[in-house]
Amino acid sequence: QDYTWEDHGYSLINRLYPDVGQLLDEKFQVVYNLTYNTIAMHCGVDTSMLRRAIWNYVHCVFGIRYDDYDYGEVNQLLERSLKIYIKTVACYPEKTPKRMYTQFWRHFKHSEKVHVNLLLLEARMQAALLYALRAVTRYMT
């Protein structure tokens, strides 16, 4: 809450490595905003709440929480098997068995499951960057 990508990380990385912040931000935004507006067999669905819940849950797993987000959405939108999958892939990717991939969202398309993977990996990368950049900020001040 006191060190975010938008308010702190982006500007620091741009100061240290010009244009890298913009490239990383675009990468995060592309994955975060990617949607076909479908969920399983339902079309025309606004998936923004689900994508935000996945992103924020990954950050929460790494100890990053935001005051302006209602974490009740995470419990509402992410079933237990999906949360276990997300936590395992984010923290122990080498220990993720194929059966875990097949057990969450059984009726969903593979492209939707791949999108979950993209979301959680980019959110994980951003969380790691936030920790590193916060350490650099503390060192510089």
The first five atom37 places (N, CA, C, CB, O) and aatype in JSON, in Angstrom:
{
  "aatype": [5, 3, 18, 16, 17, 6, 3, 8, 7, 18, 15, 10, 9, 2, 1, 10, 18, 14, 3, 19, 7, 5, 10, 10, 3, 6, 11, 13, 5, 19, 19, 18, 2, 10, 16, 18, 2, 16, 9, 0, 12, 8, 4, 7, 19, 3, 16, 15, 12, 10, 1, 1, 0, 9, 17, 2, 18, 19, 8, 4, 19, 13, 7, 9, 1, 18, 3, 3, 18, 3, 18, 7, 6, 19, 2, 5, 10, 10, 6, 1, 15, 10, 11, 9, 18, 9, 11, 16, 19, 0, 4, 18, 14, 6, 11, 16, 14, 11, 1, 12, 18, 16, 5, 13, 17, 1, 8, 13, 11, 8, 15, 6, 11, 19, 8, 19, 2, 10, 10, 10, 10, 6, 0, 1, 12, 5, 0, 0, 10, 10, 18, 0, 10, 1, 0, 19, 16, 1, 18, 12, 16],
  "atom_mask": [
    [1, 1, 1, 1, 1],
    [1, 1, 1, 1, 1],
    [1, 1, 1, 1, 1],
    [1, 1, 1, 1, 1],
    [1, 1, 1, 1, 1],
    [1, 1, 1, 1, 1],
    [1, 1, 1, 1, 1],
    [1, 1, 1, 1, 1],
    [1, 1, 1, 0, 1],
    [1, 1, 1, 1, 1],
    [1, 1, 1, 1, 1],
    [1, 1, 1, 1, 1],
    [1, 1, 1, 1, 1],
    [1, 1, 1, 1, 1],
    [1, 1, 1, 1, 1],
    [1, 1, 1, 1, 1],
    [1, 1, 1, 1, 1],
    [1, 1, 1, 1, 1],
    [1, 1, 1, 1, 1],
    [1, 1, 1, 1, 1],
    [1, 1, 1, 0, 1],
    [1, 1, 1, 1, 1],
    [1, 1, 1, 1, 1],
    [1, 1, 1, 1, 1],
    [1, 1, 1, 1, 1],
    [1, 1, 1, 1, 1],
    [1, 1, 1, 1, 1],
    [1, 1, 1, 1, 1],
    [1, 1, 1, 1, 1],
    [1, 1, 1, 1, 1],
    [1, 1, 1, 1, 1],
    [1, 1, 1, 1, 1],
    [1, 1, 1, 1, 1],
    [1, 1, 1, 1, 1],
    [1, 1, 1, 1, 1],
    [1, 1, 1, 1, 1],
    [1, 1, 1, 1, 1],
    [1, 1, 1, 1, 1],
    [1, 1, 1, 1, 1],
    [1, 1, 1, 1, 1],
    [1, 1, 1, 1, 1],
    [1, 1, 1, 1, 1],
    [1, 1, 1, 1, 1],
    [1, 1, 1, 0, 1],
    [1, 1, 1, 1, 1],
    [1, 1, 1, 1, 1],
    [1, 1, 1, 1, 1],
    [1, 1, 1, 1, 1],
    [1, 1, 1, 1, 1],
    [1, 1, 1, 1, 1],
    [1, 1, 1, 1, 1],
    [1, 1, 1, 1, 1],
    [1, 1, 1, 1, 1],
    [1, 1, 1, 1, 1],
    [1, 1, 1, 1, 1],
    [1, 1, 1, 1, 1],
    [1, 1, 1, 1, 1],
    [1, 1, 1, 1, 1],
    [1, 1, 1, 1, 1],
    [1, 1, 1, 1, 1],
    [1, 1, 1, 1, 1],
    [1, 1, 1, 1, 1],
    [1, 1, 1, 0, 1],
    [1, 1, 1, 1, 1],
    [1, 1, 1, 1, 1],
    [1, 1, 1, 1, 1],
    [1, 1, 1, 1, 1],
    [1, 1, 1, 1, 1],
    [1, 1, 1, 1, 1],
    [1, 1, 1, 1, 1],
    [1, 1, 1, 1, 1],
    [1, 1, 1, 0, 1],
    [1, 1, 1, 1, 1],
    [1, 1, 1, 1, 1],
    [1, 1, 1, 1, 1],
    [1, 1, 1, 1, 1],
    [1, 1, 1, 1, 1],
    [1, 1, 1, 1, 1],
    [1, 1, 1, 1, 1],
    [1, 1, 1, 1, 1],
    [1, 1, 1, 1, 1],
    [1, 1, 1, 1, 1],
    [1, 1, 1, 1, 1],
    [1, 1, 1, 1, 1],
    [1, 1, 1, 1, 1],
    [1, 1, 1, 1, 1],
    [1, 1, 1, 1, 1],
    [1, 1, 1, 1, 1],
    [1, 1, 1, 1, 1],
    [1, 1, 1, 1, 1],
    [1, 1, 1, 1, 1],
    [1, 1, 1, 1, 1],
    [1, 1, 1, 1, 1],
    [1, 1, 1, 1, 1],
    [1, 1, 1, 1, 1],
    [1, 1, 1, 1, 1],
    [1, 1, 1, 1, 1],
    [1, 1, 1, 1, 1],
    [1, 1, 1, 1, 1],
    [1, 1, 1, 1, 1],
    [1, 1, 1, 1, 1],
    [1, 1, 1, 1, 1],
    [1, 1, 1, 1, 1],
    [1, 1, 1, 1, 1],
    [1, 1, 1, 1, 1],
    [1, 1, 1, 1, 1],
    [1, 1, 1, 1, 1],
    [1, 1, 1, 1, 1],
    [1, 1, 1, 1, 1],
    [1, 1, 1, 1, 1],
    [1, 1, 1, 1, 1],
    [1, 1, 1, 1, 1],
    [1, 1, 1, 1, 1],
    [1, 1, 1, 1, 1],
    [1, 1, 1, 1, 1],
    [1, 1, 1, 1, 1],
    [1, 1, 1, 1, 1],
    [1, 1, 1, 1, 1],
    [1, 1, 1, 1, 1],
    [1, 1, 1, 1, 1],
    [1, 1, 1, 1, 1],
    [1, 1, 1, 1, 1],
    [1, 1, 1, 1, 1],
    [1, 1, 1, 1, 1],
    [1, 1, 1, 1, 1],
    [1, 1, 1, 1, 1],
    [1, 1, 1, 1, 1],
    [1, 1, 1, 1, 1],
    [1, 1, 1, 1, 1],
    [1, 1, 1, 1, 1],
    [1, 1, 1, 1, 1],
    [1, 1, 1, 1, 1],
    [1, 1, 1, 1, 1],
    [1, 1, 1, 1, 1],
    [1, 1, 1, 1, 1],
    [1, 1, 1, 1, 1],
    [1, 1, 1, 1, 1],
    [1, 1, 1, 1, 1],
    [1, 1, 1, 1, 1],
    [1, 1, 1, 1, 1],
    [1, 1, 1, 1, 1]
  ],
  "atom_positions": [
    [[0.81, -1.2, 0.0], [0.0, 0.0, 0.0], [0.85, 1.26, 0.0], [-0.92, 0.0, 1.19], [0.43, 2.29, -0.53]],
    [[2.03, 1.18, 0.6], [2.85, 2.39, 0.66], [3.92, 2.41, -0.42], [3.5, 2.5, 2.02], [4.69, 3.37, -0.5]],
    [[3.99, 1.38, -1.25], [4.93, 1.36, -2.36], [4.27, 0.61, -3.51], [6.29, 0.71, -1.95], [4.24, -0.62, -3.52]],
    [[3.75, 1.33, -4.47], [3.03, 0.72, -5.58], [3.8, 0.91, -6.88], [1.61, 1.29, -5.7], [4.67, 1.78, -6.99]],
    [[3.46, 0.09, -7.86], [4.08, 0.21, -9.17], [3.75, 1.56, -9.78], [3.61, -0.93, -10.1], [4.64, 2.25, -10.28]],
    [[2.48, 1.93, -9.74], [2.05, 3.15, -10.39], [2.66, 4.4, -9.77], [0.55, 3.25, -10.34], [3.04, 5.33, -10.49]],
    [[2.76, 4.43, -8.44], [3.22, 5.63, -7.76], [4.72, 5.69, -7.54], [2.54, 5.74, -6.45], [5.29, 6.78, -7.48]],
    [[5.38, 4.54, -7.42], [6.78, 4.56, -7.05], [7.68, 3.74, -7.98], [6.93, 4.05, -5.65], [8.66, 4.26, -8.51]],
    [[7.34, 2.48, -8.18], [8.19, 1.57, -8.94], [8.45, 2.02, -10.35], [0.0, 0.0, 0.0], [9.59, 2.01, -10.83]],
    [[7.39, 2.43, -11.04], [7.5, 2.85, -12.44], [8.47, 4.02, -12.59], [6.12, 3.25, -12.98], [9.34, 3.99, -13.45]],
    [[8.32, 5.04, -11.76], [9.17, 6.22, -11.9], [10.62, 5.92, -11.53], [8.64, 7.37, -11.04], [11.54, 6.45, -12.16]],
    [[10.84, 5.08, -10.51], [12.22, 4.76, -10.13], [12.91, 3.96, -11.22], [12.24, 3.97, -8.81], [14.06, 4.25, -11.56]],
    [[12.25, 2.98, -11.76], [12.91, 2.16, -12.79], [13.17, 3.0, -14.04], [12.05, 0.93, -13.14], [14.16, 2.78, -14.73]],
    [[12.3, 3.95, -14.33], [12.54, 4.83, -15.47], [13.72, 5.76, -15.21], [11.29, 5.66, -15.78], [14.46, 6.11, -16.13]],
    [[13.9, 6.15, -13.96], [15.05, 6.97, -13.61], [16.35, 6.18, -13.74], [14.91, 7.52, -12.19], [17.36, 6.7, -14.22]],
    [[16.32, 4.91, -13.32], [17.52, 4.08, -13.37], [17.82, 3.55, -14.77], [17.38, 2.91, -12.42], [18.97, 3.5, -15.19]],
    [[16.78, 3.17, -15.47], [16.9, 2.63, -16.82], [15.84, 3.27, -17.71], [16.76, 1.06, -16.82], [14.72, 2.76, -17.8]],
    [[16.18, 4.37, -18.36], [15.18, 5.07, -19.18], [14.47, 4.14, -20.17], [15.85, 6.21, -19.95], [15.09, 3.3, -20.81]],
    [[13.18, 4.32, -20.26], [12.27, 3.59, -21.15], [11.92, 2.18, -20.68], [12.88, 3.51, -22.52], [10.97, 1.59, -21.2]],
    [[12.65, 1.6, -19.73], [12.34, 0.25, -19.26], [11.02, 0.25, -18.49], [13.47, -0.29, -18.37], [10.23, -0.69, -18.62]],
    [[10.78, 1.29, -17.71], [9.52, 1.38, -16.97], [8.33, 1.35, -17.91], [0.0, 0.0, 0.0], [7.34, 0.67, -17.65]],
    [[8.43, 2.1, -19.0], [7.34, 2.13, -19.99], [7.13, 0.75, -20.61], [7.65, 3.16, -21.1], [5.99, 0.31, -20.76]],
    [[8.22, 0.07, -20.95], [8.1, -1.27, -21.55], [7.47, -2.26, -20.58], [9.47, -1.77, -22.0], [6.59, -3.03, -20.96]],
    [[7.92, -2.23, -19.33], [7.35, -3.13, -18.33], [5.88, -2.8, -18.07], [8.15, -3.04, -17.03], [5.05, -3.7, -17.96]],
    [[5.57, -1.51, -17.97], [4.19, -1.11, -17.72], [3.28, -1.57, -18.86], [4.1, 0.41, -17.55], [2.18, -2.06, -18.62]],
    [[3.74, -1.41, -20.09], [2.95, -1.87, -21.24], [2.74, -3.38, -21.18], [3.63, -1.48, -22.56], [1.65, -3.87, -21.46]],
    [[3.79, -4.1, -20.82], [3.7, -5.56, -20.7], [2.67, -5.96, -19.64], [5.08, -6.16, -20.36], [1.84, -6.83, -19.88]],
    [[2.73, -5.31, -18.48], [1.75, -5.59, -17.42], [0.33, -5.26, -17.89], [2.09, -4.8, -16.15], [-0.6, -6.03, -17.66]],
    [[0.17, -4.12, -18.54], [-1.16, -3.68, -18.98], [-1.74, -4.6, -20.06], [-1.09, -2.26, -19.5], [-2.94, -4.89, -20.04]],
    [[-0.9, -5.05, -20.99], [-1.4, -5.93, -22.05], [-1.97, -7.21, -21.45], [-0.27, -6.26, -23.06], [-3.07, -7.64, -21.82]],
    [[-1.24, -7.82, -20.54], [-1.7, -9.06, -19.92], [-2.92, -8.79, -19.04], [-0.57, -9.72, -19.1], [-3.89, -9.55, -19.07]],
    [[-2.86, -7.73, -18.25], [-3.96, -7.41, -17.34], [-5.26, -7.13, -18.09], [-3.59, -6.2, -16.47], [-6.34, -7.52, -17.64]],
    [[-5.17, -6.46, -19.22], [-6.37, -6.06, -19.97], [-6.8, -7.07, -21.03], [-6.13, -4.73, -20.63], [-7.83, -6.88, -21.68]],
    [[-6.04, -8.13, -21.22], [-6.37, -9.14, -22.21], [-7.69, -9.83, -21.85], [-5.24, -10.18, -22.33], [-7.84, -10.35, -20.75]],
    [[-8.62, -9.84, -22.78], [-9.89, -10.53, -22.55], [-10.6, -10.77, -23.86], [-10.79, -9.72, -21.6], [-10.49, -9.99, -24.81]],
    [[-11.33, -11.87, -23.9], [-12.23, -12.15, -25.02], [-13.66, -11.88, -24.61], [-12.06, -13.62, -25.51], [-14.6, -12.11, -25.37]],
    [[-13.82, -11.39, -23.38], [-15.14, -11.16, -22.79], [-15.97, -12.44, -22.75], [-15.88, -10.09, -23.57], [-17.18, -12.41, -22.96]],
    [[-15.29, -13.55, -22.48], [-15.98, -14.83, -22.33], [-15.48, -15.51, -21.06], [-15.76, -15.75, -23.58], [-14.35, -15.31, -20.63]],
    [[-16.35, -16.3, -20.47], [-15.99, -17.18, -19.37], [-16.67, -18.5, -19.66], [-16.4, -16.6, -17.96], [-17.9, -18.59, -19.67]],
    [[-15.86, -19.53, -19.89], [-16.36, -20.86, -20.27], [-17.23, -20.72, -21.51], [-17.16, -21.52, -19.11], [-16.73, -20.38, -22.58]],
    [[-18.52, -20.99, -21.39], [-19.4, -20.93, -22.55], [-20.23, -19.65, -22.61], [-20.32, -22.12, -22.55], [-21.11, -19.51, -23.46]],
    [[-19.95, -18.72, -21.72], [-20.71, -17.47, -21.65], [-19.96, -16.36, -22.36], [-20.97, -17.08, -20.18], [-18.78, -16.12, -22.1]],
    [[-20.65, -15.68, -23.26], [-20.05, -14.59, -24.03], [-20.54, -13.24, -23.52], [-20.38, -14.74, -25.53], [-21.56, -13.16, -22.84]],
    [[-19.8, -12.2, -23.84], [-20.19, -10.85, -23.44], [-20.06, -10.6, -21.96], [0.0, 0.0, 0.0], [-20.85, -9.84, -21.39]],
    [[-19.1, -11.22, -21.31], [-18.92, -11.11, -19.86], [-17.79, -10.12, -19.56], [-18.62, -12.5, -19.23], [-16.72, -10.17, -20.17]],
    [[-18.05, -9.24, -18.62], [-17.0, -8.32, -18.16], [-16.12, -9.09, -17.18], [-17.61, -7.01, -17.5], [-16.57, -9.42, -16.07]],
    [[-14.9, -9.38, -17.57], [-14.0, -10.19, -16.74], [-13.04, -9.34, -15.91], [-13.22, -11.13, -17.62], [-12.11, -9.88, -15.3]],
    [[-13.24, -8.05, -15.87], [-12.29, -7.17, -15.18], [-12.19, -7.48, -13.69], [-12.69, -5.71, -15.37], [-11.09, -7.44, -13.13]],
    [[-13.3, -7.79, -13.03], [-13.26, -8.11, -11.6], [-12.46, -9.39, -11.34], [-14.68, -8.25, -11.04], [-11.71, -9.48, -10.37]],
    [[-12.64, -10.37, -12.21], [-11.92, -11.63, -12.07], [-10.42, -11.41, -12.29], [-12.46, -12.68, -13.07], [-9.6, -11.91, -11.51]],
    [[-10.07, -10.67, -13.32], [-8.65, -10.4, -13.6], [-8.01, -9.63, -12.45], [-8.5, -9.61, -14.91], [-6.87, -9.9, -12.07]],
    [[-8.73, -8.66, -11.9], [-8.22, -7.88, -10.76], [-8.06, -8.77, -9.53], [-9.17, -6.69, -10.45], [-7.1, -8.64, -8.78]],
    [[-9.01, -9.68, -9.32], [-8.94, -10.59, -8.17], [-7.72, -11.51, -8.27], [-10.22, -11.43, -8.07], [-7.03, -11.73, -7.28]],
    [[-7.46, -12.03, -9.46], [-6.29, -12.89, -9.66], [-5.01, -12.1, -9.4], [-6.28, -13.48, -11.08], [-4.12, -12.56, -8.68]],
    [[-4.91, -10.9, -9.99], [-3.71, -10.06, -9.84], [-3.48, -9.72, -8.36], [-3.87, -8.75, -10.66], [-2.37, -9.86, -7.85]],
    [[-4.53, -9.27, -7.69], [-4.38, -8.88, -6.29], [-4.14, -10.07, -5.38], [-5.62, -8.13, -5.83], [-3.46, -9.94, -4.36]],
    [[-4.69, -11.23, -5.72], [-4.42, -12.43, -4.91], [-2.94, -12.81, -5.0], [-5.3, -13.6, -5.38], [-2.33, -13.17, -3.99]],
    [[-2.37, -12.73, -6.19], [-0.94, -13.03, -6.34], [-0.13, -12.05, -5.5], [-0.51, -12.95, -7.83], [0.79, -12.47, -4.79]],
    [[-0.46, -10.77, -5.57], [0.26, -9.79, -4.75], [0.08, -10.1, -3.27], [-0.23, -8.36, -5.07], [1.02, -9.98, -2.48]],
    [[-1.12, -10.5, -2.88], [-1.4, -10.84, -1.49], [-0.55, -12.03, -1.03], [-2.9, -11.15, -1.31], [-0.06, -12.04, 0.1]],
    [[-0.39, -13.01, -1.89], [0.45, -14.17, -1.58], [1.87, -13.73, -1.24], [0.47, -15.17, -2.77], [2.53, -14.34, -0.4]],
    [[2.33, -12.67, -1.89], [3.68, -12.16, -1.65], [3.71, -11.02, -0.63], [4.27, -11.68, -2.95], [4.71, -10.32, -0.5]],
    [[2.61, -10.84, 0.1], [2.59, -9.87, 1.19], [2.28, -8.45, 0.79], [0.0, 0.0, 0.0], [2.47, -7.53, 1.59]],
    [[1.8, -8.25, -0.42], [1.44, -6.9, -0.88], [-0.08, -6.79, -0.87], [2.01, -6.61, -2.31], [-0.77, -7.54, -1.56]],
    [[-0.58, -5.86, -0.1], [-2.04, -5.64, -0.01], [-2.34, -4.17, -0.26], [-2.59, -6.08, 1.38], [-1.52, -3.29, 0.04]],
    [[-3.51, -3.91, -0.82], [-3.93, -2.55, -1.15], [-5.15, -2.17, -0.34], [-4.22, -2.43, -2.66], [-6.13, -2.91, -0.28]],
    [[-5.09, -1.01, 0.3], [-6.19, -0.53, 1.14], [-7.47, -0.31, 0.35], [-5.79, 0.75, 1.82], [-8.57, -0.47, 0.88]],
    [[-7.34, 0.06, -0.92], [-8.52, 0.41, -1.71], [-9.14, -0.78, -2.44], [-8.15, 1.47, -2.71], [-10.0, -0.59, -3.29]],
    [[-8.72, -2.0, -2.11], [-9.29, -3.19, -2.74], [-10.02, -4.03, -1.7], [-8.18, -4.04, -3.43], [-9.52, -4.25, -0.6]],
    [[-11.21, -4.5, -2.06], [-12.02, -5.36, -1.19], [-11.61, -6.81, -1.44], [-13.56, -5.15, -1.45], [-11.99, -7.4, -2.45]],
    [[-10.85, -7.37, -0.52], [-10.35, -8.74, -0.69], [-11.45, -9.79, -0.55], [-9.27, -9.01, 0.32], [-11.2, -10.97, -0.77]],
    [[-12.64, -9.37, -0.2], [-13.79, -10.27, -0.22], [-14.07, -10.75, -1.64], [0.0, 0.0, 0.0], [-14.6, -11.84, -1.84]],
    [[-13.72, -9.93, -2.63], [-13.88, -10.31, -4.05], [-13.05, -11.54, -4.37], [-13.49, -9.15, -4.98], [-13.48, -12.4, -5.14]],
    [[-11.87, -11.63, -3.79], [-11.0, -12.79, -4.05], [-11.72, -14.07, -3.64], [-9.65, -12.65, -3.28], [-11.75, -15.04, -4.4]],
    [[-12.29, -14.08, -2.44], [-12.98, -15.27, -1.96], [-14.26, -15.54, -2.74], [-13.3, -15.12, -0.49], [-14.67, -16.7, -2.89]],
    [[-14.89, -14.49, -3.24], [-16.11, -14.65, -4.04], [-15.81, -15.21, -5.41], [-16.83, -13.33, -4.17], [-16.54, -16.07, -5.91]],
    [[-14.74, -14.73, -6.04], [-14.48, -15.03, -7.44], [-13.52, -16.19, -7.69], [-13.96, -13.82, -8.11], [-13.57, -16.82, -8.74]],
    [[-12.66, -16.47, -6.73], [-11.65, -17.51, -6.94], [-11.97, -18.72, -6.07], [-10.23, -16.98, -6.63], [-11.89, -18.66, -4.84]],
    [[-12.33, -19.8, -6.71], [-12.62, -21.02, -5.96], [-11.33, -21.57, -5.35], [-13.29, -22.08, -6.88], [-10.23, -21.21, -5.76]],
    [[-11.49, -22.44, -4.38], [-10.35, -22.96, -3.62], [-9.3, -23.6, -4.51], [-10.82, -23.95, -2.6], [-8.11, -23.35, -4.32]],
    [[-9.71, -24.43, -5.47], [-8.73, -25.12, -6.33], [-7.94, -24.12, -7.17], [-9.44, -26.13, -7.24], [-6.76, -24.35, -7.45]],
    [[-8.58, -23.03, -7.58], [-7.87, -22.01, -8.36], [-6.87, -21.27, -7.47], [-8.88, -21.01, -8.99], [-5.76, -20.98, -7.91]],
    [[-7.26, -20.97, -6.24], [-6.33, -20.28, -5.33], [-5.13, -21.16, -5.01], [-7.05, -19.88, -4.03], [-4.01, -20.67, -4.93]],
    [[-5.36, -22.45, -4.83], [-4.25, -23.37, -4.58], [-3.33, -23.42, -5.8], [-4.77, -24.79, -4.24], [-2.11, -23.39, -5.67]],
    [[-3.94, -23.48, -6.99], [-3.16, -23.5, -8.23], [-2.32, -22.23, -8.36], [-4.09, -23.66, -9.45], [-1.12, -22.3, -8.64]],
    [[-2.94, -21.08, -8.15], [-2.25, -19.79, -8.27], [-1.08, -19.72, -7.29], [-3.22, -18.62, -8.03], [0.03, -19.34, -7.67]],
    [[-1.33, -20.09, -6.06], [-0.27, -20.03, -5.05], [0.88, -20.98, -5.38], [-0.84, -20.36, -3.66], [2.05, -20.63, -5.21]],
    [[0.54, -22.16, -5.85], [1.58, -23.13, -6.2], [2.42, -22.66, -7.38], [0.96, -24.48, -6.52], [3.65, -22.71, -7.33]],
    [[1.77, -22.19, -8.42], [2.5, -21.72, -9.6], [3.33, -20.48, -9.27], [1.53, -21.41, -10.75], [4.47, -20.35, -9.73]],
    [[2.77, -19.58, -8.48], [3.49, -18.36, -8.14], [4.68, -18.62, -7.23], [2.54, -17.38, -7.47], [5.73, -17.99, -7.38]],
    [[4.54, -19.54, -6.29], [5.59, -19.76, -5.29], [6.49, -20.95, -5.61], [4.96, -19.97, -3.94], [7.7, -20.91, -5.34]],
    [[5.93, -22.0, -6.17], [6.69, -23.23, -6.43], [6.36, -23.76, -7.83], [6.37, -24.3, -5.36], [5.8, -24.85, -7.95]],
    [[6.69, -23.04, -8.87], [6.3, -23.48, -10.22], [6.83, -24.87, -10.59], [6.79, -22.48, -11.24], [6.19, -25.61, -11.33]],
    [[8.0, -25.21, -10.05], [8.59, -26.52, -10.36], [7.81, -27.66, -9.71], [10.04, -26.56, -9.9], [8.0, -28.82, -10.09]],
    [[6.95, -27.37, -8.76], [6.18, -28.39, -8.05], [4.72, -28.44, -8.51], [6.23, -28.15, -6.55], [3.87, -29.01, -7.83]],
    [[4.43, -27.85, -9.65], [3.05, -27.8, -10.15], [2.79, -28.98, -11.08], [2.78, -26.46, -10.88], [3.31, -29.0, -12.2]],
    [[2.01, -29.96, -10.63], [1.71, -31.11, -11.5], [0.63, -30.77, -12.53], [1.27, -32.31, -10.65], [-0.16, -29.85, -12.33]],
    [[0.62, -31.51, -13.6], [-0.36, -31.28, -14.67], [-1.79, -31.46, -14.15], [-0.1, -32.25, -15.84], [-2.7, -30.75, -14.59]],
    [[-1.98, -32.39, -13.23], [-3.34, -32.63, -12.71], [-3.9, -31.38, -12.03], [-3.34, -33.82, -11.72], [-5.11, -31.15, -12.05]],
    [[-3.03, -30.59, -11.43], [-3.49, -29.36, -10.78], [-4.04, -28.39, -11.83], [-2.33, -28.7, -9.99], [-5.04, -27.71, -11.6]],
    [[-3.37, -28.34, -12.99], [-3.84, -27.5, -14.1], [-5.19, -27.98, -14.6], [-2.81, -27.51, -15.26], [-6.08, -27.17, -14.88]],
    [[-5.36, -29.28, -14.71], [-6.61, -29.8, -15.24], [-7.76, -29.73, -14.23], [-6.42, -31.24, -15.69], [-8.92, -29.74, -14.62]],
    [[-7.45, -29.67, -12.93], [-8.5, -29.68, -11.91], [-9.19, -28.34, -11.71], [-7.93, -30.12, -10.63], [-10.35, -28.32, -11.29]],
    [[-8.53, -27.23, -11.98], [-9.23, -25.97, -11.8], [-9.93, -25.59, -13.1], [-8.25, -24.84, -11.36], [-9.41, -25.81, -14.19]],
    [[-11.11, -25.03, -12.95], [-11.91, -24.57, -14.09], [-12.06, -25.66, -15.16], [-11.27, -23.32, -14.71], [-11.65, -25.48, -16.3]],
    [[-12.64, -26.76, -14.78], [-12.76, -27.91, -15.69], [-13.5, -27.6, -16.99], [-13.47, -29.04, -14.98], [-13.2, -28.2, -18.02]],
    [[-14.46, -26.68, -16.97], [-15.27, -26.4, -18.15], [-14.77, -25.2, -18.95], [-16.7, -26.16, -17.75], [-15.45, -24.71, -19.85]],
    [[-13.6, -24.73, -18.61], [-13.06, -23.56, -19.29], [-12.12, -23.97, -20.41], [-12.34, -22.64, -18.29], [-11.56, -25.07, -20.42]],
    [[-11.95, -23.04, -21.36], [-11.04, -23.29, -22.48], [-9.6, -23.2, -22.0], [-11.3, -22.29, -23.63], [-9.3, -22.56, -21.0]],
    [[-8.72, -23.86, -22.74], [-7.3, -23.79, -22.4], [-6.78, -22.36, -22.52], [-6.49, -24.73, -23.3], [-5.91, -21.96, -21.76]],
    [[-7.3, -21.61, -23.46], [-6.84, -20.22, -23.62], [-7.16, -19.4, -22.37], [-7.51, -19.57, -24.87], [-6.39, -18.5, -22.01]],
    [[-8.28, -19.69, -21.71], [-8.61, -18.99, -20.47], [-7.67, -19.39, -19.34], [-10.07, -19.27, -20.07], [-7.28, -18.57, -18.52]],
    [[-7.32, -20.67, -19.31], [-6.38, -21.14, -18.29], [-4.99, -20.56, -18.54], [-6.33, -22.67, -18.28], [-4.28, -20.21, -17.6]],
    [[-4.6, -20.46, -19.79], [-3.31, -19.86, -20.13], [-3.31, -18.39, -19.71], [-3.01, -19.99, -21.65], [-2.31, -17.89, -19.22]],
    [[-4.43, -17.72, -19.9], [-4.52, -16.32, -19.49], [-4.34, -16.2, -17.97], [-5.86, -15.72, -19.91], [-3.68, -15.26, -17.51]],
    [[-4.9, -17.11, -17.2], [-4.69, -17.11, -15.75], [-3.19, -17.22, -15.47], [-5.46, -18.29, -15.07], [-2.66, -16.5, -14.61]],
    [[-2.51, -18.11, -16.18], [-1.07, -18.26, -15.99], [-0.32, -16.99, -16.35], [-0.55, -19.42, -16.84], [0.6, -16.59, -15.63]],
    [[-0.69, -16.36, -17.43], [-0.05, -15.09, -17.8], [-0.28, -14.03, -16.74], [-0.58, -14.6, -19.15], [0.64, -13.31, -16.35]],
    [[-1.51, -13.93, -16.26], [-1.83, -12.96, -15.22], [-0.99, -13.2, -13.96], [-3.32, -13.01, -14.88], [-0.4, -12.27, -13.41]],
    [[-0.95, -14.44, -13.52], [-0.25, -14.69, -12.26], [1.25, -14.53, -12.41], [-0.57, -16.08, -11.76], [1.91, -14.11, -11.46]],
    [[1.81, -14.86, -13.56], [3.25, -14.69, -13.73], [3.64, -13.22, -13.85], [3.72, -15.44, -14.96], [4.69, -12.82, -13.34]],
    [[2.83, -12.43, -14.52], [3.13, -11.0, -14.61], [2.93, -10.31, -13.26], [2.25, -10.33, -15.69], [3.7, -9.43, -12.89]],
    [[1.89, -10.71, -12.53], [1.67, -10.14, -11.2], [2.82, -10.53, -10.27], [0.32, -10.62, -10.62], [3.24, -9.73, -9.43]],
    [[3.31, -11.75, -10.41], [4.46, -12.2, -9.61], [5.69, -11.37, -9.96], [4.73, -13.7, -9.85], [6.43, -10.95, -9.07]],
    [[5.91, -11.14, -11.23], [7.06, -10.34, -11.65], [6.96, -8.92, -11.09], [7.17, -10.29, -13.19], [7.95, -8.37, -10.6]],
    [[5.77, -8.35, -11.16], [5.59, -7.0, -10.63], [5.81, -6.97, -9.12], [4.19, -6.48, -10.97], [6.41, -6.03, -8.6]],
    [[5.35, -7.99, -8.41], [5.57, -8.05, -6.96], [7.06, -8.12, -6.65], [4.83, -9.27, -6.35], [7.54, -7.42, -5.75]],
    [[7.79, -8.95, -7.38], [9.24, -9.06, -7.16], [9.93, -7.74, -7.46], [9.83, -10.18, -8.04], [10.82, -7.32, -6.72]],
    [[9.52, -7.08, -8.53], [10.08, -5.77, -8.86], [9.8, -4.75, -7.76], [9.53, -5.27, -10.19], [10.66, -3.94, -7.42]],
    [[8.59, -4.78, -7.21], [8.25, -3.84, -6.15], [9.15, -4.02, -4.93], [6.79, -4.01, -5.75], [9.6, -3.03, -4.34]],
    [[9.42, -5.26, -4.56], [10.32, -5.5, -3.43], [11.73, -5.01, -3.74], [10.34, -6.98, -3.07], [12.37, -4.38, -2.9]],
    [[12.21, -5.31, -4.93], [13.56, -4.9, -5.3], [13.68, -3.39, -5.39], [13.97, -5.54, -6.63], [14.64, -2.8, -4.89]],
    [[12.7, -2.75, -6.02], [12.75, -1.31, -6.2], [12.56, -0.58, -4.87], [11.68, -0.86, -7.19], [13.13, 0.49, -4.66]],
    [[11.78, -1.15, -3.99], [11.62, -0.54, -2.66], [12.95, -0.58, -1.9], [10.51, -1.27, -1.85], [13.31, 0.37, -1.21]],
    [[13.67, -1.68, -2.03], [14.99, -1.8, -1.39], [15.96, -0.77, -1.97], [15.56, -3.24, -1.57], [16.74, -0.17, -1.23]],
    [[15.91, -0.57, -3.27], [16.77, 0.43, -3.92], [16.39, 1.83, -3.42], [16.64, 0.34, -5.47], [17.26, 2.65, -3.15]],
    [[15.11, 2.09, -3.31], [14.65, 3.39, -2.82], [15.16, 3.64, -1.4], [13.12, 3.48, -2.85], [15.65, 4.73, -1.1]],
    [[15.04, 2.64, -0.54], [15.53, 2.78, 0.84], [17.04, 3.0, 0.86], [15.17, 1.52, 1.67], [17.54, 3.79, 1.66]],
    [[17.77, 2.33, -0.01], [19.21, 2.49, -0.08], [19.59, 3.91, -0.52], [19.81, 1.45, -1.03], [20.55, 4.5, -0.02]],
    [[18.82, 4.43, -1.47], [19.11, 5.76, -2.03], [18.76, 6.89, -1.07], [18.35, 5.95, -3.32], [19.29, 8.0, -1.21]],
    [[17.89, 6.65, -0.11], [17.48, 7.74, 0.8], [18.14, 7.65, 2.15], [15.99, 7.73, 0.97], [17.89, 8.49, 3.01]]
  ]
}
